[in-house]
């Protein structure tokens, strides 16, 4: 009986060995995620329903924003931390009325913008600048607040063609692994740094980046008060008038509408 059992087991093994192995399932080819759909009444403003745009970054993922105005010079607006493109809306409308094309966008992973495996804030700025040019802008001004200031300065140092001008409102010298202080010596475009005298260490940071920027087209505006970033151009408080005047004069001198 034992020998019969052994023979039977060997026959079963032989039969199994003869069966073809199941073919592995074909893996689906990676595809880019679809562009996000427009958000109804974005920034609680129904006028933005037909002003929203999407564009791909260098990772092939989509970023979102809105475009106001049709001017040949585009202002690309990069928000500070804990804020999004809506934080610029009142000033964006003013600048569009003044004749600029304005693109305000959300950084990767924020708002409706997607995050790619190698997404960086400076890469988002570069993608926004490329989109503005593709839409017909002949001049591009990069304007960033706080961490957005870091991003526009780093992006500007590597853009080809370079931006028409750059504005940093309370720019941070370092943010999320990107170093603006190391980037600014490579800038070739006119640059304006704005900081409030009472805003912690930001006046000293602005001074350090100004000192490291080459050329005679750099500007530094240290204004009264404690305003920070986007607040310079969106609210009325100490220092806002001086900051807004510095930005307006800089744009008229280097990137008129």
Secondary structure as the mmCIF struct_conf table of DSSP 4:
data_model
#
loop_
_struct_conf.conf_type_id
_struct_conf.id
_struct_conf.beg_label_comp_id
_struct_conf.beg_label_asym_id
_struct_conf.beg_label_seq_id
_struct_conf.end_label_comp_id
_struct_conf.end_label_asym_id
_struct_conf.end_label_seq_id
HELX_RH_AL_P HELX_RH_AL_P1 UNK A 2 UNK A 18
BEND BEND1 UNK A 19 UNK A 19
HELX_LH_PP_P HELX_LH_PP_P1 UNK A 20 UNK A 30
HELX_LH_PP_P HELX_LH_PP_P2 UNK A 32 UNK A 39
TURN_TY1_P TURN_TY1_P1 UNK A 40 UNK A 41
HELX_RH_3T_P HELX_RH_3T_P1 UNK A 42 UNK A 44
HELX_RH_3T_P HELX_RH_3T_P2 UNK A 46 UNK A 48
TURN_TY1_P TURN_TY1_P2 UNK A 49 UNK A 51
STRN STRN1 UNK A 52 UNK A 56
TURN_TY1_P TURN_TY1_P3 UNK A 58 UNK A 59
BEND BEND2 UNK A 60 UNK A 60
STRN STRN2 UNK A 62 UNK A 68
BEND BEND3 UNK A 72 UNK A 72
STRN STRN3 UNK A 73 UNK A 78
HELX_LH_PP_P HELX_LH_PP_P3 UNK A 79 UNK A 80
TURN_TY1_P TURN_TY1_P4 UNK A 81 UNK A 82
HELX_RH_3T_P HELX_RH_3T_P3 UNK A 85 UNK A 88
HELX_RH_AL_P HELX_RH_AL_P2 UNK A 89 UNK A 97
TURN_TY1_P TURN_TY1_P5 UNK A 98 UNK A 99
STRN STRN4 UNK A 101 UNK A 105
HELX_LH_PP_P HELX_LH_PP_P4 UNK A 106 UNK A 107
TURN_TY1_P TURN_TY1_P6 UNK A 108 UNK A 109
BEND BEND4 UNK A 110 UNK A 110
TURN_TY1_P TURN_TY1_P7 UNK A 111 UNK A 112
TURN_TY1_P TURN_TY1_P8 UNK A 117 UNK A 118
HELX_RH_AL_P HELX_RH_AL_P3 UNK A 121 UNK A 134
TURN_TY1_P TURN_TY1_P9 UNK A 135 UNK A 136
BEND BEND5 UNK A 138 UNK A 138
STRN STRN5 UNK A 139 UNK A 145
TURN_TY1_P TURN_TY1_P10 UNK A 146 UNK A 146
HELX_RH_AL_P HELX_RH_AL_P4 UNK A 147 UNK A 158
BEND BEND6 UNK A 160 UNK A 161
HELX_LH_PP_P HELX_LH_PP_P5 UNK A 162 UNK A 163
BEND BEND7 UNK A 164 UNK A 164
STRN STRN6 UNK A 165 UNK A 169
BEND BEND8 UNK A 170 UNK A 170
BEND BEND9 UNK A 173 UNK A 173
STRN STRN7 UNK A 174 UNK A 175
TURN_TY1_P TURN_TY1_P11 UNK A 176 UNK A 177
STRN STRN8 UNK A 178 UNK A 179
HELX_RH_AL_P HELX_RH_AL_P5 UNK A 180 UNK A 183
HELX_RH_3T_P HELX_RH_3T_P4 UNK A 184 UNK A 186
BEND BEND10 UNK A 189 UNK A 189
STRN STRN9 UNK A 190 UNK A 196
TURN_TY1_P TURN_TY1_P12 UNK A 197 UNK A 198
BEND BEND11 UNK A 199 UNK A 199
TURN_TY1_P TURN_TY1_P13 UNK A 200 UNK A 201
HELX_RH_AL_P HELX_RH_AL_P6 UNK A 202 UNK A 212
BEND BEND12 UNK A 215 UNK A 216
STRN STRN10 UNK A 218 UNK A 223
BEND BEND13 UNK A 224 UNK A 225
TURN_TY1_P TURN_TY1_P14 UNK A 229 UNK A 230
HELX_RH_AL_P HELX_RH_AL_P7 UNK A 231 UNK A 234
BEND BEND14 UNK A 235 UNK A 235
BEND BEND15 UNK A 237 UNK A 237
TURN_TY1_P TURN_TY1_P15 UNK A 238 UNK A 239
HELX_RH_AL_P HELX_RH_AL_P8 UNK A 240 UNK A 254
BEND BEND16 UNK A 255 UNK A 255
#
